[in-house]
Amino acid sequence: MRKKHDLPHKTCLHCGLPFTWRKKWEKVWDEVKYCSDRCRSERKRGGHATDATTSEGGA
Protein backbone atom coordinates (compact mmCIF):
# COMPACT_ATOMS: atom_id res chain seq x y z
CA MET A 1 0.00 0.00 0.00
CA ARG A 2 1.27 3.47 -0.85
CA LYS A 3 1.60 6.20 1.73
CA LYS A 4 -0.27 9.44 1.08
CA HIS A 5 2.94 11.46 0.67
CA ASP A 6 4.01 9.04 -2.09
CA LEU A 7 0.93 9.78 -4.24
CA PRO A 8 1.15 12.22 -7.17
CA HIS A 9 0.20 15.88 -6.59
CA LYS A 10 -1.19 18.64 -8.80
CA THR A 11 -2.06 22.29 -8.26
CA CYS A 12 -5.66 23.43 -8.74
CA LEU A 13 -6.03 25.84 -11.67
CA HIS A 14 -8.66 27.86 -9.81
CA CYS A 15 -7.59 28.17 -6.17
CA GLY A 16 -3.90 27.33 -6.60
CA LEU A 17 -3.85 24.84 -3.72
CA PRO A 18 -2.09 21.51 -4.08
CA PHE A 19 -4.21 18.36 -4.16
CA THR A 20 -3.39 14.66 -4.13
CA TRP A 21 -4.37 11.77 -6.38
CA ARG A 22 -7.63 10.02 -5.47
CA LYS A 23 -8.77 6.51 -6.32
CA LYS A 24 -11.85 7.88 -8.15
CA TRP A 25 -9.49 9.82 -10.47
CA GLU A 26 -7.42 6.72 -11.26
CA LYS A 27 -8.46 6.47 -14.94
CA VAL A 28 -8.66 10.21 -15.65
CA TRP A 29 -5.77 11.64 -13.59
CA ASP A 30 -4.21 13.28 -16.67
CA GLU A 31 -7.47 15.20 -17.27
CA VAL A 32 -8.01 16.38 -13.66
CA LYS A 33 -7.40 20.12 -13.34
CA TYR A 34 -9.39 21.21 -10.29
CA CYS A 35 -9.32 20.04 -6.67
CA SER A 36 -13.10 20.02 -6.22
CA ASP A 37 -16.46 20.41 -7.94
CA ARG A 38 -16.70 23.88 -6.43
CA CYS A 39 -13.46 25.05 -8.05
CA ARG A 40 -14.49 23.49 -11.36
CA SER A 41 -17.89 25.23 -11.36
CA GLU A 42 -16.44 28.56 -10.20
CA ARG A 43 -13.93 28.45 -13.04
CA LYS A 44 -16.70 27.83 -15.59
CA ARG A 45 -18.72 30.76 -14.20
CA GLY A 46 -15.72 33.05 -14.41
CA GLY A 47 -15.47 33.52 -10.64
CA HIS A 48 -12.18 34.32 -8.97
CA ALA A 49 -10.50 32.57 -6.08
CA THR A 50 -10.62 34.59 -2.88
CA ASP A 51 -7.32 36.07 -1.89
CA ALA A 52 -7.06 37.76 1.52
CA THR A 53 -4.10 39.88 0.43
CA THR A 54 -6.07 41.66 -2.30
CA SER A 55 -9.36 42.04 -0.45
CA GLU A 56 -8.00 44.40 2.20
CA GLY A 57 -5.66 47.30 1.66
CA GLY A 58 -3.41 48.23 4.57
CA ALA A 59 -4.14 51.58 6.24
Secondary structure, DSSP 8 states (H G I E B T S, - for coil): ---GGGS-EEE-TTT--EEE--GGGTTTGGG---SSHHHHHHHHHT-----HHHHS---
